[in-house]
């Protein structure tokens, strides 16, 4: 079902030959809903299938800054920030263009801050730091504050 609803395979045009496009916020809501995040306190959950679906979702939405908050929530609840893989997923969906990241993601700087406070071994922390530095350089005050805090603590 998930694969049929991902952007590469879906057709959201109206029926009856009208070819109406759906409202963009409805498409955004669908895109977010496709990445399942278990509610707090749930223990009986299909964890393996959720991770498999999550991997396909992340691949489909690489570079979509507007969906980064959803993957950050997914990572936080299912993986935590103690692995290189977990830290790499946020920037992967965020992409490289800081303008849409600043406009479309509320959680990015907090995610980067948490990931960089006690980073696991690997390359993802270095990539996260580059993104934080780019956001700070683009004038993001919160990113600049986090950057200065990390430097003051030697990170």
Buried (B, 14 or more C-beta within 10 A) or exposed (E): EBEEBBEEEEEEEEEEEEEEEEEEEEBBEBBBEBBBBBEEEEEEEEEEEBEEBBEBBBEBBEEBBBBBBBBBBBBBBBBEBEBBEBBBBBBBBBBEEBEBBBEBBEBBBBBBBBBBEEBBEEEBBEBBBEBBBBBBEBEBEBBBEBBEEBEEEEE
